[in-house]
Amino acid sequence: MTVESYRIALAGNPNTGKSTLFNLLTGLRQHTGNWPGKTVLRAEGSFTYRSRNFQVIDLPGTYSLYSNSADEETARDYIIFEKPDVTVVVLDATALERNLNLALQVMEMTDRVIVCVNLIDEAKRKGIVVDDRKMAARLGVPVVKISARNQEGVDALLDTVFRMVTGEMKARPVQVRYSAATENKISRLVPRIQSLIGPDVPARWIALRMLDGDRSLLDSLKAHWMSRGKGDGEVEHDISRSV
């Protein structure tokens, strides 16, 4: 009998307790190395829950998924091209306004997102009340409050992950709307991107990055395109012409 296996990506700003959660989930069942072609540290681990195997990838801590650093590019490319079964975005309960920027970016890239509000114990000490139900309603994705260092709320997080990977739970992430001119350009780019790269890519998010002149993402798209046996330059020429 084959045991089903799923991949979970952990994303988050630095100092949100993401690595603490990673260590709690995987224990000694983890290893580190470098991401292919990069000097960025790659940490992976595994655990079993309800007779399913889970591989956990601790993405580099970043404040965004743009192209300002190798860490950001690494986290971005993994979510886009590797398509984890669930991306858990770990937030600091005491700094939600700053942390939500990354969560919204991930939600533009995939609908398989769970927002994990960590350090809830620290928030309580500071008199901060986090309404997870209201957050979930506004964001359109599950929101789970935890304290990884105190091992609180982790069972609820694992249950939510399980329900999402098995299809019991669906998310409908809120979509940020831009100006009419920008939305018009996006609508023209999306079909072209999907025809070139395929229907499973986050075409809207890629279109936004192309409009912003993200050359690093274009390079990653070209590399992905070539890995599928296509000619160099086709993606750059066709998408750049559409922009």
TAJOZI-V675324 format. One line per field, one symbol per residue. phi: phi as a letter, one per 20 degrees, with the letter a starting at -180 (. if undefined). A space follows every 50 residues. Layout:
phi=???
//
This chain:
phi=.eefccdddddrfgmenffffgfffdleebbcadfgmceffddcbbbdbl mdecdddefgfbebdeceaffffffgffffeelgfbdeeedefebfgfff gfgffffeebeeccedeemffffffemeddefffffffencfccebcffd ldnfffffffggfffenfdddcgfdfddfgfffffffffgfffffeepfe effffffffffemffffffffffffffeneffnffgfffgfff
//
